[in-house]
Amino acid sequence: MQPFVQDRRQFMVGASLAALALPAAARATLAQASGRKTRHVVLVAFAGGVRTRETFGSPGNVPTLEALAKEGVLYKRVKSSNLGHFGAALSIFTGISEARGIRENARGTDPTLFEYVRKDLGLAASDVWISTSGGAQQTNYSYGLHPDYGARYGANTVDGDGLFNAEFKSILETWGRPKALSQKEAELYARLRGAIGSTPGGALNNLENSARIEQYILQELTSGTADIRGANAADAKAIRVARNLLVLFKPKLVGIVLQQADAAHGSFNGYVEIIRRNDEALGDLWRAIQGDPQLRDSTTVIVLPEFGRDADLNSRRGLDHGDGSNDLEYVTATCWGPDFAKNRVVEDDVQAIDVCPSVCELLGVNAAKARGKKLPRLYA
Ligand SMILES: [Zn+2]
């Protein structure tokens, strides 16, 4: 992996790397609580409605997920929570079945995984992130409104498509030269800063973190994230952002929410292409983890869609979601990490809401309000 370009900005990027590194001792202290090897968790909502038929049911579509499963645990019957994209994906993070309208744009009242982890482990904002594929709705995954939890324990939100687009690249040119920002550039810069760390107590509210985050933005703008194209561009950006966050900040928890597979409503072929490309992007993420000595033996990756899709094609040769079929209601979850069993396939029925309490248990945290159970037969 070569995330950083070697050009005239090398000095700047190098300086940021030094600033971003946290003392190993500080990490080690936090890590011991659970008695597990896992120090970092990446939880991917491979959302947008993805059937098992097009993932594990179609050899060659998802080589990354297949490789993860071979070295981890595969749950073949994961019951999704409900049929709306927003509520179903939220349920993965709260461990509670969330009935939500598909266009609803509001925070829930239930705490999220991010809040449990930050509160119980006393983590800083820079230790818990969520990287989304786009849309204001997805910022609601970062925290809920429960009085015991809420914004002060929320995840930093980075919206890859909103933030790392070509428009912002021009700012970089200015930053690279000692000259004042034009008014337009200053406005872009303000928007860029505003797009991340928007939670109270978020990374940008702290001077030290503020400098780190700004350097991080530079990393993204120089490492090609803004130039990602293709049918899954927004999803791929979300994955790339998470990869770079992971490598730079070594956070405790990174959530990723994808969504573009929902193109399936209009095109089955387009949907399959997005699944394949997203698997490829997850492959980059996985390789980055394996190539990093600080992450390699201490990072857990969990991937699951929020629900599947209908059993049969619609009149546009696409796939909707609403027929109540097994294809729709059951998805496959892939769990890989140093504490988990290898090459184990679990056929028992489990639920998407089991993921939140299972991740919490792994990290030694209590998912106090979650209603899911611990995933069975997960550990080695
Ligand atoms: Zn849809």
Residues whose N, C-alpha, C, O or C-beta is under 5 A from the ligand:
A	BS01	ZN	D262
